[in-house]
Amino acid sequence: MTNVTYPSPNPALYTSSISPNITLFKCTENVTYFEPHSYNSYTGCKDHNFYYNYLNGTVPSNLPHTCHVVHLPMKVPGPGVNETNIFSLLTSSSFLNFNLSHSCSDCLKNWRLCNTENGQDVQCLDVKWENAGTKKSKHRAIKILVGSLLILILPFVIFIIWRRCKSRPFSYVSSKNKSQNDEDISLSSGVSVFSYKELEDATKSFDPSRELGDGGYGAVFYGKLKDGREVAVKKLHEHNYNRVQQFRNEIEILTKLRHPNLVVLY
C-alpha cells in the first residue's frame, strides 16, 4: 500500500474525513488485542499488519501503542461484500469532507476570518471586505442595468424600424426599377410619361385645395401643365405603391374610353 498524506487538520479550526471510509489499525507487531472473531486481518505486508472491522469503525480508547489509525476510501456498503478480502473493500474514488469548528463558523457568520496562533484558541480577525465587494457590486450592477436597458429599448427600436419600412416602401425600390416600370407603362399603353417634377409644378406641390377627390388607391388633383393644358393627376398613396399592376390596368382602361364627361388621358 502507498501512503497518501493530506494536510493535518487543526481541530480548533476544522476537521476532515474521507467518506465513505473504512478504519484500519496498522500495527508494527503481531498483537493479540484484536480478537479474530471481531476483527479481520491482513498480514501480507513485511513490517506491519492491518486489523479492521468492516461494520464498526470505532477507535478503541485503549489502542496499543504499537498501532495507529488509518482511514482509507471504501466502496459503498452493499450485499454480497467479501469482508475477508480487504482489497475488495477499497476504492480509488472518495470524498474528502472538511467541517468547520463552531468557533470558526461564528467568525465567518460575522464576516470575519478565523485564525489560531497556538493551535487552540480561535481568534476572529477583522477584514476590509467593503472595497472589493463594492467594486464587484458596482460592475455587476452596471452589467445588469445595461442588459435591462437593452431588453427594454430593443423592442421599441424594432417597432420604429418596422413602422418606417411600412410607411416608406419607396426606399426598397431602386430608381432603376422605377424607371423601368415607367417605360413599360408608356410602351404598353401608348401614353406619355410625365416626370414627378412636372406634375408637382402643375398641381402646385399637390395642394390640398386642388384635390378633386379620393378613390381607389390614390387622390386626384387638378393641375395645369406649362403648355396650358388642364389635367387631372392621380397620386398613388405611398402604402399602395406596390400595386403597380393595378395602376397599369387602370391606364389601359382609360386609354380606351372616349366620353364627353371623361378627361382625356394623355
C-alpha positions in Angstrom: 0.0 0.0 0.0 1.2 3.5 -0.8 0.8 6.3 1.8 -1.2 9.3 0.8 -0.9 12.3 3.3 -3.4 15.1 3.5 -2.7 18.3 5.3 -3.1 17.8 9.0 -6.3 19.4 10.2 -6.4 21.7 13.1 -9.4 20.7 15.3 -9.7 24.2 16.6 -10.4 25.4 13.0 -11.7 22.4 11.1 -11.8 18.6 10.9 -11.6 16.4 7.8 -12.8 13.0 6.9 -13.0 10.6 4.0 -16.5 9.5 3.0 -17.2 6.7 2.9 -14.2 5.2 4.7 -13.0 2.1 6.5 -11.0 2.3 9.7 -7.8 0.2 9.7 -5.4 -0.3 12.6 -1.8 -0.5 11.4 0.3 -2.4 13.9 4.1 -2.9 13.7 3.8 -6.1 15.8 1.5 -9.1 15.8 -0.8 -8.1 18.7 -3.4 -10.2 20.3 -5.6 -7.2 21.2 -7.8 -7.7 18.1 -9.7 -10.9 18.5 -10.3 -12.9 15.3 -14.0 -13.2 15.9 -14.3 -9.4 16.0 -11.7 -8.2 13.5 -10.4 -9.3 10.2 -6.7 -9.0 9.5 -4.3 -8.6 6.6 -0.7 -9.9 7.2 0.7 -9.6 3.6 2.9 -6.6 4.4 6.5 -7.0 5.5 6.8 -4.7 8.6 3.2 -4.4 9.8 -0.3 -6.0 9.9 -3.7 -4.4 9.4 -6.8 -5.1 11.5 -10.3 -3.9 10.7 -14.0 -4.4 11.3 -16.0 -3.7 8.2 -19.1 -2.7 10.1 -17.6 -1.0 13.1 -15.1 1.9 12.7 -14.9 2.9 16.3 -11.4 3.5 17.6 -10.8 1.7 21.0 -9.7 4.0 23.8 -7.0 1.6 24.9 -5.5 1.0 21.5 -2.0 -0.5 21.8 0.9 2.0 21.4 2.3 -0.1 18.5 -0.8 0.6 16.5 -2.1 3.7 14.8 -5.3 4.5 12.9 -5.6 4.7 9.1 -8.6 5.8 7.2 -9.0 4.6 3.6 -11.7 5.2 1.0 -14.2 2.4 0.9 -16.8 1.2 -1.5 -20.4 1.9 -0.6 -21.6 -0.9 1.7 -23.8 -3.4 -0.1 -24.9 -7.0 -0.1 -22.5 -9.8 -1.1 -19.4 -8.0 0.2 -16.4 -10.2 0.9 -15.2 -8.8 4.3 -12.2 -11.0 4.5 -10.6 -9.5 1.3 -9.6 -6.0 2.2 -8.7 -5.1 -1.4 -12.3 -5.8 -2.4 -13.5 -3.2 0.1 -11.2 -0.4 -1.1 -11.8 2.1 -3.9 -9.8 4.8 -5.6 -12.8 7.2 -5.6 -13.7 9.1 -2.4 -14.9 12.4 -1.0 -12.7 14.4 1.4 -15.0 16.4 3.8 -14.0 19.4 5.8 -16.1 20.6 8.7 -15.5 24.0 10.3 -15.4 24.2 14.1 -18.2 26.2 15.8 -15.8 29.0 16.8 -14.6 29.4 13.2 -18.2 29.3 11.8 -19.2 32.1 14.2 -16.4 34.3 12.8 -17.4 33.7 9.2 -21.0 34.4 10.0 -20.0 37.9 11.2 -17.9 38.4 8.0 -14.6 37.9 9.9 -11.7 35.5 9.4 -10.8 32.8 11.9 -7.2 32.2 12.9 -5.2 30.4 15.7 -1.7 31.0 16.8 -1.2 28.3 19.4 -3.4 25.7 17.7 -6.1 26.0 20.4 -7.5 29.5 20.9 -9.5 30.7 17.9 -9.3 34.4 17.1 -11.7 36.3 14.8 -9.8 38.8 12.6 -11.4 41.9 11.0 -11.1 42.1 7.2 -11.9 45.0 5.0 -14.5 43.4 2.7 -16.0 46.7 1.6 -13.6 47.8 -1.1 -13.5 44.5 -3.0 -17.2 43.9 -2.5 -18.3 47.4 -3.5 -16.2 47.3 -6.7 -17.5 43.9 -7.8 -21.0 45.0 -6.9 -20.7 48.2 -9.0 -19.5 46.2 -12.0 -22.3 43.7 -11.6 -24.9 46.5 -11.1 -23.7 48.2 -14.3 -24.0 45.0 -16.3 -27.5 44.3 -15.0 -28.5 47.9 -15.7 -27.2 47.9 -19.3 -28.7 44.5 -20.0 -32.1 45.6 -18.7 -32.0 48.8 -20.8 -31.2 46.8 -23.9 -34.1 44.5 -23.2 -36.4 47.4 -22.8 -35.2 49.6 -25.7 -34.7 46.8 -28.3 -38.5 46.2 -28.9 -39.0 50.0 -29.4 -36.2 50.2 -31.9 -37.5 47.2 -33.9 -41.0 48.8 -33.8 -39.7 52.1 -35.1 -37.8 50.5 -37.9 -40.8 48.4 -38.8 -43.1 51.5 -39.0 -40.6 53.4 -41.2 -40.3 50.4 -43.5 -44.0 50.1 -43.7 -44.7 53.8 -44.3 -41.8 54.3 -46.8 -41.9 51.4 -49.2 -40.2 53.6 -51.9 -36.9 53.1 -50.1 -37.0 49.4 -51.1 -37.5 50.1 -54.8 -34.4 51.1 -56.8 -34.5 54.0 -59.2 -33.6 51.7 -62.0 -36.6 49.5 -61.4 -38.9 52.6 -61.1 -37.6 53.9 -64.4 -38.2 50.5 -66.0 -41.8 50.5 -64.7 -42.4 54.0 -66.2 -41.0 52.9 -69.5 -43.1 49.7 -69.5 -46.3 51.7 -68.8 -45.5 54.1 -71.6 -44.8 51.4 -74.2 -47.7 49.1 -73.3 -50.4 51.8 -73.3 -49.1 54.4 -75.8 -49.4 57.3 -73.3 -46.9 59.9 -72.3 -45.0 59.7 -69.1 -44.5 62.9 -67.2 -41.8 63.4 -64.6 -42.8 63.8 -61.0 -41.4 67.4 -61.1 -43.8 68.3 -64.0 -46.8 67.0 -62.1 -45.7 68.6 -58.9 -45.5 72.0 -60.6 -48.8 71.5 -62.4 -50.6 70.8 -59.1 -48.6 73.3 -57.0 -47.0 70.6 -55.0 -50.3 68.7 -54.8 -52.0 71.5 -52.9 -54.9 70.1 -50.8 -57.1 72.9 -52.1 -56.7 71.4 -55.6 -57.8 67.9 -54.6 -60.8 66.8 -56.7 -61.5 63.5 -55.0 -60.1 60.4 -53.4 -60.8 56.9 -54.6 -59.3 53.5 -55.2 -55.7 53.7 -54.1 -55.0 57.4 -54.7 -56.2 61.0 -54.6 -57.0 63.1 -57.8 -55.7 66.7 -58.1 -56.4 69.5 -60.5 -53.4 70.7 -62.4 -52.2 72.9 -65.3 -49.2 72.0 -67.4 -46.7 74.6 -68.7 -48.3 74.4 -72.2 -51.6 75.5 -70.7 -53.4 72.1 -70.8 -55.6 71.4 -67.8 -55.1 67.9 -66.3 -56.3 65.7 -63.5 -53.4 64.0 -61.7 -53.9 60.9 -59.7 -51.3 60.4 -56.9 -50.9 56.9 -55.5 -50.9 56.5 -51.8 -47.4 55.6 -50.6 -48.6 52.4 -48.9 -50.1 51.2 -52.1 -47.1 51.7 -54.3 -46.7 48.0 -54.7 -49.9 47.8 -56.7 -48.2 48.7 -59.9 -50.1 46.2 -61.9 -53.5 47.6 -60.8 -52.2 51.1 -61.9 -51.3 49.7 -65.3 -54.7 48.1 -65.7 -56.4 51.4 -64.9 -54.3 53.2 -67.5 -55.2 50.5 -70.1 -58.9 51.0 -69.4 -58.7 54.8 -69.5 -56.9 54.9 -72.8 -59.7 53.1 -74.5 -62.5 55.2 -73.1 -63.9 58.1 -75.0 -66.7 60.1 -73.4 -67.6 63.9 -73.3 -67.7 63.7 -69.5 -64.3 62.0 -69.1 -61.0 63.7 -69.0 -58.7 62.6 -71.9 -55.8 60.5 -70.8 -52.6 62.0 -72.4 
